[in-house]
Structure formats: C-alpha cells, structure tokens
C-alpha cells in the first residue's frame, strides 16, 4: 500500500468520479484507475462502486476512508511541523460554522490571519449535523455547531453559550399574555423552527417525542432571523434561543416548561487523531478568544 494510492482513493470519492479526480490531481485518468485497482487487489475487496454515474465508496471503501485521510493528514502535518521548526508558518485550516450565532468568528479568523499570514484558511457554512460529521471524518479541523443535550461522539467541545429555548409569538397573539407555556401546549400549534440537523431542532423533537407527540412544523428556515420575521407576520409560534426571543420588540417570549429546554453552541474538534500544526495553532487561538 502506497500513500499516493490513498490520495487517489480520497480524491475519487470526494470528486465523485475518476475523470474529475484525475483533473484535481493533475495526472492521467488511467493512472488513477490502475492504482486504485492495485490497492483493491492488495486489500482483497472492491473499494468503489463503479456501476452508477457517480462513483461511490463500497462498505469496505467507507471503512478505509478515515484511515486514508488520517494517513494523508499525518504526512502533511509532519511536513508542516518541520517547516515551522525552520521558521515557516505554512499550512491549511478548514473551519465550519452554522449560519447564525453570536460568536465573532470573523474577528477570530482575522486575528489569526494577522499572526499567521501564510496559513490558508477555508470557511464553510452548513447544518450542525453535517458539520459534526465533517469534523469527525477529518474534512474540517473544527466547527461552530449547535449542540444537543450531549456532546457529539468522538469530539471535544468548548461551550460558548448555554441558554433557554423559548417560544415566541407576535404581541397580539392569544398566548401573549402569558410568561410560560408547557411543552404539551404546543402539540397542535403551527410551529416555526430551524430545519432538522441543528441542535435546537433536535432538542425540540426529542422533547416532543418523550411527551408523546410530533411537533406540527409549519415553516422551517435556516436562520433565526427568518424565524422571528415569520412569527412577527403571524404565521405561527417560533422556537428560538432566549437571547433572540427576548430582545425583539415585535415578539413576545414564553419560557417553555415541563420540561424546560436549553440549547448550547460550541466549538467542536476531533478528540483524537492527527492534527496539523496550523490547525492546532488555530484551535488554541480560537479557544483563548472564546
């Protein structure tokens, strides 16, 4: 097994085909195919399903991928470590974030860039569930994610915020004269929520399931700002972090009780596995800033 074979395998899976992988690697497509076939013969299992239009990993391929990525990251980390010992500060850091939060991520990135101008930084936005998978599988070094009651398996977390989850209605709503609302009182109401895959939505769904009902979600949006606008337009009851629900003049917040719900936001990174010097430096900087 050779390192470039693992590199080819990762490229084919990420690009969804041999032609695009070859273009990314700047080598001829037959060379990529030949090396992966050689790797499959050595392992005794097909690693790629070539039957569909987009090439996908087989079960064996999915099992090999985390180790292939780890091996490539380890080699890159070793090279970067030597570079840093000789006075260079190169490298790459891949960061993810949910779309709406109170963390000054731009400021953290700008400060880090000022200290390490040769480090390449990439930033992607996505749902928490997918960001957690990307961090766990090594596609991202760290991510700002919404958290459920428990920390994600295999990841360490620096909690940034921990606050109540409220229901919010327009001031003229029939519930606007109340300060609290039992969770079960939301059973038949049109709810305005974040989409599945986020921490707050997961907390709501789990609490409703434990109470014996499925929430009636009328509208979904990826941004709390959109949720509050929909609620203000009398389209339903928004489920929002308390810091948003209680600081909008056009909304009335009700604390959800029996049970009370809480949501957390945190910086997550892999608990174990290789971390490049650049990623380690960024993580230390981010944790100190937070």
Steps between C-alpha positions, in 0.01 A plus 500: 500500500641835393407849614407623152249216466320627809514853360341379175227314689408808704497719189271264305250481789501876560470584129248224424690360203836409350512776238448786746740339746768474233452867412532597866815290538646616164565146380353279227172327580626146414775545758246572772290196403802270487630602842160458667455157341842410636395616847177298476695186406731551796208541742295224339183709479348746251522849647289682241161434345543588133152390386328838537569831326667636814767274647429423866695313768397146588467390862870408494582834342312688771693305762833587339431871437556631858836322514597628156417858600684457829811370322501792256445748782782344701746540214389859441526570872853360513607722213341804657660425836844498338414822318403668826818386670695672223308822548217449250135525597323344205206265496126481452209523741142404411229645724123451497219699656125505532336795330387713794666550838656762726863389463728759338648238272611759245700677769660176619599411144633850431717499815636156414574607142692803630719269709537226237459664158637200309239258636217439254157512667177367353155555652177315417143541629270203550258332739644382832442133425706510180769720658541249783542218245757705307703568816477138610615373159783752464359720224490790747741580781236661722150648482261726684193279546168494683507225762239271647488382860808281448829579326554330161677164516873517430522879530614741768292813550564849633153628595448862398137556598248302707153654510131426519292427191182711489180516302438839340177652366389839367377738775131460405505120514266325744805372691660844531354553848693205641861464615531123471353219294510124566661303221181299451308823429697525174363165377244636251651840427673599177868523586778691326831319549852450383534201262599152610873459555539784748532480878188700591279301261640172633428609858143597409433177308640283780301682769177475300557130433551442873172688563321272252445721197662622178532879465292653220765698314341744257814686393871423507787742444873476553533841664346608834455846346262352243315305771434816700375681189256218423369505857462879490291455185257281698589176324555292813695455822875530454741282698805717570797544731403718794759765407308562176143443617530744792676783318263566212235770544272330247494171694370378835706221656361212705725269699431136407450294817424143605762433378711811453719489188854626469726537198876527481745635244857382499829461319553131417813315389622140479582342833773287350686461174763704320475878510724720285710766674297769324171349619635460853609864503161617376316289757711640784440854372124444464461347846693788658288753309177332603 
